[in-house]
Amino acid sequence: MHCVAAKFVPCLLIDEQEVNHVTVSQDRSNADENFLKNIVTGDEKWAYRYDIKKRLNRCIGWENQSRSNVQVLFIFFYGKGIVQQEFVPRSQRVNGQFYLEVMKCLREAERRKRPKG
């Protein structure tokens, strides 16, 4: 079993916090060459979701894309590629409970793609 940790870093740091953040990061990366390659990070974006086969059959251009195909996409990746990607269902409210389920799915996907040896 391994530890999964998450930490949010504020956008605005005072000088002392900024220096400390850089020092700790440099110390950690010097201790392990692959440190940065092993970090899983994520983002959420509004993205078009469509079926490529239907799009090719109908020859619809991007300019004809309707807003009804826009959904929130959660994507998580690390140094070697994508770990997990997931579109939020249209009727789903994005709240703490939803994020918890996304994190559980991410943990399972991470275990499948990066098994500990």
Backbone as a printed PyTorch tensor [residue, N CA C, xyz], in Angstrom:
tensor([[[  0.8490,  -1.1800,   0.0000],
         [  0.0000,   0.0000,   0.0000],
         [  0.8900,   1.2360,   0.0000]],

        [[  0.4640,   2.2790,  -0.6930],
         [  1.2410,   3.5070,  -0.7130],
         [  0.3570,   4.6980,  -0.3740]],

        [[  1.0090,   5.7620,  -0.0230],
         [  0.3110,   6.9570,   0.4380],
         [ -0.1030,   7.8250,  -0.7460]],

        [[ -1.3070,   8.3200,  -0.7270],
         [ -1.7800,   9.2790,  -1.7170],
         [ -2.0270,  10.5750,  -0.9670]],

        [[ -1.4020,  11.6390,  -1.4270],
         [ -1.5450,  12.9140,  -0.7340],
         [ -1.9450,  13.9910,  -1.7270]],

        [[ -2.6640,  14.9610,  -1.2530],
         [ -3.0520,  16.0960,  -2.0770],
         [ -2.8230,  17.3600,  -1.2740]],

        [[ -2.3190,  18.3720,  -1.9520],
         [ -2.0870,  19.6370,  -1.2760],
         [ -2.3570,  20.7640,  -2.2530]],

        [[ -3.1020,  21.7390,  -1.8100],
         [ -3.3520,  22.9130,  -2.6210],
         [ -2.3510,  23.9840,  -2.2370]],

        [[ -1.7490,  24.6060,  -3.2360],
         [ -0.7880,  25.6790,  -3.0000],
         [ -1.4680,  26.9820,  -3.3700]],

        [[ -1.5550,  27.9290,  -2.4470],
         [ -2.1990,  29.2060,  -2.7670],
         [ -1.4570,  29.9320,  -3.8830]],

        [[ -2.2010,  30.6830,  -4.6650],
         [ -1.5940,  31.4240,  -5.7780],
         [ -0.6950,  32.5520,  -5.2850]],

        [[ -1.0840,  33.1910,  -4.2140],
         [ -0.3210,  34.3240,  -3.7000],
         [  0.4080,  33.9160,  -2.4280]],

        [[  1.7220,  33.8380,  -2.5110],
         [  2.5370,  33.4730,  -1.3560],
         [  3.3670,  34.6770,  -0.9300]],

        [[  3.5870,  34.8040,   0.3680],
         [  4.5180,  35.8380,   0.8150],
         [  5.9300,  35.3370,   0.4850]],

        [[  6.9110,  36.2450,   0.4990],
         [  8.2700,  35.8980,   0.0850],
         [  8.8370,  34.7120,   0.8500]],

        [[  8.6330,  34.6840,   2.1500],
         [  9.1640,  33.5940,   2.9760],
         [  8.5480,  32.2440,   2.5790]],

        [[  7.2380,  32.2330,   2.3190],
         [  6.5710,  30.9980,   1.9030],
         [  7.0780,  30.5440,   0.5300]],

        [[  7.2870,  31.4990,  -0.3480],
         [  7.7610,  31.1830,  -1.6890],
         [  9.1500,  30.5520,  -1.6440]],

        [[ 10.0600,  31.1310,  -0.8510],
         [ 11.4170,  30.5940,  -0.7100],
         [ 11.3600,  29.1940,  -0.1010]],

        [[ 10.5330,  29.0210,   0.9180],
         [ 10.3910,  27.7120,   1.5590],
         [  9.8450,  26.6740,   0.5720]],

        [[  8.8570,  27.0570,  -0.2090],
         [  8.2500,  26.1600,  -1.1900],
         [  9.2920,  25.7010,  -2.2120]],

        [[ 10.0920,  26.6220,  -2.7170],
         [ 11.1260,  26.3020,  -3.7010],
         [ 12.1910,  25.4050,  -3.0710]],

        [[ 12.6200,  25.7260,  -1.8590],
         [ 13.6630,  24.9430,  -1.1790],
         [ 13.2170,  23.5020,  -0.9590]],

        [[ 12.0120,  23.3140,  -0.4520],
         [ 11.4970,  21.9640,  -0.2130],
         [ 11.3700,  21.1970,  -1.5260]],

        [[ 10.8870,  21.8560,  -2.5680],
         [ 10.7390,  21.2000,  -3.8680],
         [ 12.0880,  20.7830,  -4.4320]],

        [[ 13.0840,  21.6580,  -4.3390],
         [ 14.4170,  21.3330,  -4.8400],
         [ 15.0410,  20.1920,  -4.0390]],

        [[ 14.9020,  20.2220,  -2.7110],
         [ 15.4350,  19.1420,  -1.8750],
         [ 14.7970,  17.8060,  -2.2550]],

        [[ 13.5030,  17.8250,  -2.4450],
         [ 12.7840,  16.5840,  -2.7800],
         [ 13.1850,  16.0740,  -4.1580]],

        [[ 13.3030,  16.9760,  -5.1340],
         [ 13.6600,  16.5350,  -6.4830],
         [ 15.1120,  16.0710,  -6.5540]],

        [[ 15.9940,  16.6350,  -5.7230],
         [ 17.3830,  16.1710,  -5.6800],
         [ 17.4830,  14.7940,  -5.0490]],

        [[ 16.5890,  14.4810,  -4.1320],
         [ 16.6130,  13.1860,  -3.4540],
         [ 16.1550,  12.0570,  -4.3840]],

        [[ 15.3140,  12.3620,  -5.3440],
         [ 14.7820,  11.3400,  -6.2460],
         [ 14.6550,  11.9410,  -7.6490]],

        [[ 15.4230,  11.3940,  -8.5930],
         [ 15.4240,  11.9230,  -9.9620],
         [ 14.0460,  11.8590, -10.6160]],

        [[ 13.2590,  10.8580, -10.2730],
         [ 11.9540,  10.6550, -10.9010],
         [ 10.8050,  11.3010, -10.1400]],

        [[ 11.1410,  12.1220,  -9.1680],
         [ 10.1090,  12.7250,  -8.3200],
         [  9.0300,  13.4410,  -9.1410]],

        [[  9.4330,  14.3290, -10.0380],
         [  8.4520,  15.0980, -10.8020],
         [  7.6730,  14.2190, -11.7780]],

        [[  8.2960,  13.1560, -12.2680],
         [  7.6100,  12.2570, -13.1970],
         [  6.5160,  11.4550, -12.5090]],

        [[  6.5770,  11.3320, -11.2000],
         [  5.6170,  10.5230, -10.4560],
         [  4.4440,  11.3100,  -9.8880]],

        [[  4.4730,  12.6120, -10.0110],
         [  3.3800,  13.4400,  -9.4900],
         [  2.1880,  13.3520, -10.4360]],

        [[  1.0230,  13.0730,  -9.8830],
         [ -0.2100,  13.0740, -10.6630],
         [ -0.8830,  14.4200, -10.4270]],

        [[ -1.1990,  15.0890, -11.5060],
         [ -1.8720,  16.3850, -11.4000],
         [ -3.1260,  16.3430, -12.2600]],

        [[ -4.0140,  17.2660, -12.0290],
         [ -5.2700,  17.2370, -12.7640],
         [ -5.7990,  18.6110, -13.0770]],

        [[ -6.8080,  18.6180, -13.9150],
         [ -7.4350,  19.8720, -14.3160],
         [ -8.8710,  19.5650, -14.7110]],

        [[ -9.6820,  20.5730, -14.6710],
         [-11.0510,  20.4420, -15.1630],
         [-11.2810,  21.5450, -16.1820]],

        [[-11.8640,  21.1730, -17.2840],
         [-12.0890,  22.1020, -18.3900],
         [-13.4540,  21.8570, -19.0000]],

        [[-14.0060,  22.8920, -19.6120],
         [-15.1860,  22.7150, -20.4460],
         [-14.6850,  22.1960, -21.7780]],

        [[-15.2570,  21.0970, -22.2540],
         [-14.8010,  20.4920, -23.4950],
         [-15.9960,  19.9610, -24.2770]],

        [[-15.8180,  19.8860, -25.6020],
         [-16.8410,  19.2870, -26.4510],
         [-16.7490,  17.7750, -26.3470]],

        [[-17.8900,  17.1350, -26.2000],
         [-17.9360,  15.6810, -26.1900],
         [-18.7800,  15.2510, -27.3770]],

        [[-18.1910,  14.4200, -28.2240],
         [-18.9230,  13.9620, -29.3880],
         [-18.4450,  12.5760, -29.7870]],

        [[-19.2450,  11.9100, -30.5820],
         [-18.9220,  10.5870, -31.0980],
         [-18.2230,  10.7870, -32.4300]],

        [[-16.9700,  10.3680, -32.5340],
         [-16.1780,  10.6090, -33.7420],
         [-16.7920,   9.9260, -34.9600]],

        [[-17.4070,   8.7530, -34.7860],
         [-18.0040,   8.0550, -35.9270],
         [-19.1720,   8.8360, -36.4990]],

        [[-20.0260,   9.3830, -35.6190],
         [-21.1460,  10.2010, -36.0920],
         [-20.6410,  11.4550, -36.7830]],

        [[-19.5920,  12.0600, -36.2230],
         [-19.0370,  13.2740, -36.7990],
         [-18.5030,  13.0040, -38.2070]],

        [[-17.8070,  11.9110, -38.3960],
         [-17.2520,  11.5880, -39.7070],
         [-18.3600,  11.2660, -40.7090]],

        [[-19.3950,  10.5940, -40.2560],
         [-20.4980,  10.2410, -41.1500],
         [-21.2790,  11.4650, -41.6170]],

        [[-21.4140,  12.4490, -40.7650],
         [-22.2100,  13.6320, -41.1030],
         [-21.3710,  14.7830, -41.6340]],

        [[-20.0480,  14.6800, -41.5270],
         [-19.1350,  15.7440, -41.9890],
         [-19.5000,  17.0900, -41.3880]],

        [[-19.7160,  17.1190, -40.1000],
         [-20.0730,  18.3650, -39.4110],
         [-18.7910,  19.0720, -39.0150]],

        [[-18.7050,  20.3530, -39.3060],
         [-17.5280,  21.1340, -38.9430],
         [-17.6150,  21.6200, -37.5110]],

        [[-16.4860,  22.0560, -36.9840],
         [-16.4480,  22.5710, -35.6130],
         [-17.3600,  23.7830, -35.4350]],

        [[-17.5030,  24.5740, -36.5070],
         [-18.3160,  25.7820, -36.3810],
         [-19.7870,  25.4490, -36.1590]],

        [[-20.1980,  24.2220, -36.4950],
         [-21.5890,  23.8120, -36.3050],
         [-21.8110,  23.0830, -34.9780]],

        [[-20.7780,  23.0120, -34.1660],
         [-20.8740,  22.3060, -32.8880],
         [-21.8400,  23.0490, -31.9630]],

        [[-22.7850,  22.3360, -31.3890],
         [-23.7520,  22.9950, -30.5100],
         [-23.2390,  23.0120, -29.0760]],

        [[-23.7290,  23.9600, -28.3100],
         [-23.3350,  24.0660, -26.9030],
         [-23.8490,  22.8950, -26.0790]],

        [[-24.8230,  22.1670, -26.5900],
         [-25.3530,  21.0430, -25.8280],
         [-24.3220,  19.9210, -25.6980]],

        [[-23.2860,  19.9330, -26.5260],
         [-22.2380,  18.9190, -26.4540],
         [-21.1100,  19.3160, -25.5150]],

        [[-21.1990,  20.4930, -24.8910],
         [-20.1480,  20.9520, -23.9930],
         [-20.3920,  20.3700, -22.6000]],

        [[-19.3420,  19.7420, -22.0560],
         [-19.4220,  19.1740, -20.7160],
         [-18.1220,  19.4530, -19.9870]],

        [[-18.1600,  19.2930, -18.6690],
         [-16.9490,  19.4420, -17.8700],
         [-16.1580,  18.1400, -17.9760]],

        [[-14.8650,  18.2750, -18.2340],
         [-13.9660,  17.1320, -18.3350],
         [-12.9370,  17.2180, -17.2170]],

        [[-12.8380,  16.1590, -16.4260],
         [-11.7670,  16.0350, -15.4460],
         [-10.6960,  15.1760, -16.0850]],

        [[ -9.4520,  15.6510, -16.0560],
         [ -8.3530,  14.8790, -16.6230],
         [ -7.1800,  14.9050, -15.6560]],

        [[ -6.5910,  13.7430, -15.4260],
         [ -5.4660,  13.5990, -14.5070],
         [ -4.3210,  12.9410, -15.2640]],

        [[ -3.1170,  13.4520, -15.0820],
         [ -1.9790,  12.9340, -15.8280],
         [ -0.7090,  13.0250, -15.0030]],

        [[  0.3140,  12.3180, -15.4680],
         [  1.6330,  12.3560, -14.8340],
         [  2.6700,  12.3340, -15.9410]],

        [[  3.9510,  12.1450, -15.6040],
         [  5.0380,  12.2540, -16.5680],
         [  4.9340,  11.3780, -17.7980]],

        [[  4.2380,  10.2610, -17.7100],
         [  4.1570,   9.3400, -18.8430],
         [  2.8240,   9.3840, -19.5780]],

        [[  1.9040,  10.2140, -19.1540],
         [  0.6440,  10.3190, -19.8790],
         [ -0.5690,  10.4520, -18.9800]],

        [[ -1.7180,  10.2040, -19.5740],
         [ -3.0020,  10.3590, -18.8920],
         [ -3.2480,   9.1670, -17.9810]],

        [[ -3.6650,   9.4560, -16.7550],
         [ -4.0160,   8.4110, -15.7990],
         [ -5.5230,   8.1660, -15.8440]],

        [[ -6.3050,   9.2540, -15.8530],
         [ -7.7640,   9.1310, -15.7970],
         [ -8.3760,  10.3460, -16.4640]],

        [[ -9.4380,  10.1240, -17.2140],
         [-10.2260,  11.2320, -17.7540],
         [-11.6930,  10.8600, -17.6290]],

        [[-12.4860,  11.8600, -17.3250],
         [-13.8900,  11.5790, -17.0440],
         [-14.7290,  12.8140, -17.3390]],

        [[-15.7810,  12.6240, -18.1330],
         [-16.7400,  13.6950, -18.3670],
         [-17.7730,  13.6760, -17.2530]],

        [[-18.1540,  14.8350, -16.7770],
         [-19.1740,  14.9450, -15.7340],
         [-20.5390,  14.8160, -16.4070]],

        [[-21.3810,  13.9090, -15.9250],
         [-22.7330,  13.7970, -16.4930],
         [-23.4720,  15.1340, -16.3950]],

        [[-24.2910,  15.4300, -17.3780],
         [-24.9760,  16.7280, -17.4500],
         [-25.7960,  17.0550, -16.2010]],

        [[-26.4530,  16.0790, -15.6380],
         [-27.3280,  16.3470, -14.4910],
         [-26.5800,  16.3130, -13.1500]],

        [[-25.2870,  16.0290, -13.1760],
         [-24.5060,  15.8860, -11.9460],
         [-24.0900,  17.2350, -11.3820]],

        [[-24.3150,  17.4340, -10.1010],
         [-23.7940,  18.6170,  -9.4140],
         [-22.3800,  18.3110,  -8.9640]],

        [[-21.4620,  19.2140,  -9.2230],
         [-20.0750,  19.0180,  -8.8140],
         [-19.9240,  19.5800,  -7.4090]],

        [[-19.8670,  18.6720,  -6.4400],
         [-19.7480,  19.0600,  -5.0390],
         [-18.7210,  18.1490,  -4.3750]],

        [[-18.5990,  18.2440,  -3.0750],
         [-17.6120,  17.4580,  -2.3430],
         [-17.7940,  15.9640,  -2.5130]],

        [[-19.0340,  15.5030,  -2.4790],
         [-19.3130,  14.0730,  -2.6410],
         [-18.8930,  13.6000,  -4.0310]],

        [[-19.1670,  14.4120,  -5.0440],
         [-18.7750,  14.0400,  -6.4060],
         [-17.2540,  13.9680,  -6.5320]],

        [[-16.5600,  14.9810,  -5.9720],
         [-15.0930,  14.9750,  -6.0140],
         [-14.5290,  13.7430,  -5.3070]],

        [[-15.1400,  13.3300,  -4.2200],
         [-14.6870,  12.1360,  -3.5050],
         [-14.7650,  10.9080,  -4.4130]],

        [[-15.8590,  10.7690,  -5.1460],
         [-16.0080,   9.6400,  -6.0730],
         [-14.9840,   9.7180,  -7.2030]],

        [[-14.7200,  10.9220,  -7.6950],
         [-13.7020,  11.0920,  -8.7430],
         [-12.3340,  10.6820,  -8.2100]],

        [[-12.0270,  11.0580,  -6.9730],
         [-10.7300,  10.6950,  -6.3790],
         [-10.6070,   9.1840,  -6.1820]],

        [[-11.7040,   8.5230,  -5.8230],
         [-11.6770,   7.0600,  -5.6840],
         [-11.4020,   6.4030,  -7.0340]],

        [[-12.0560,   6.8930,  -8.0760],
         [-11.8160,   6.3690,  -9.4270],
         [-10.3780,   6.6420,  -9.8610]],

        [[ -9.8720,   7.8170,  -9.5270],
         [ -8.4890,   8.1590,  -9.8640],
         [ -7.5210,   7.2130,  -9.1670]],

        [[ -7.7570,   6.9280,  -7.9020],
         [ -6.8810,   6.0290,  -7.1560],
         [ -6.8440,   4.6440,  -7.8050]],

        [[ -8.0070,   4.1380,  -8.2050],
         [ -8.0530,   2.8280,  -8.8590],
         [ -7.3570,   2.8570, -10.2200]],

        [[ -7.5690,   3.9180, -10.9830],
         [ -6.9120,   4.0390, -12.2920],
         [ -5.4040,   4.1430, -12.1240]],

        [[ -4.9760,   4.8620, -11.1040],
         [ -3.5470,   5.0230, -10.8410],
         [ -2.9370,   3.6820, -10.4490]],

        [[ -3.6340,   2.8990,  -9.6960],
         [ -3.1420,   1.5630,  -9.3060],
         [ -3.0170,   0.6420, -10.5110]],

        [[ -3.9650,   0.7610, -11.4540],
         [ -3.9110,  -0.0770, -12.6590],
         [ -2.7600,   0.3340, -13.5720]],

        [[ -2.5670,   1.6340, -13.7340],
         [ -1.5610,   2.1210, -14.6830],
         [ -0.1720,   2.1800, -14.1100]],

        [[ -0.0580,   2.3250, -12.7900],
         [  1.2720,   2.4110, -12.1590],
         [  1.3560,   1.4530, -10.9830]],

        [[  1.3400,   0.1500, -11.2760],
         [  1.3950,  -0.8080, -10.1610],
         [  2.7270,  -0.7350,  -9.4460]],

        [[  2.6880,  -0.9230,  -8.1350],
         [  3.9060,  -0.9220,  -7.3460],
         [  4.5450,  -2.2890,  -7.4560]],

        [[  5.8650,  -2.3120,  -7.7240],
         [  6.5450,  -3.5840,  -7.9120],
         [  7.2520,  -4.0230,  -6.7660]]])
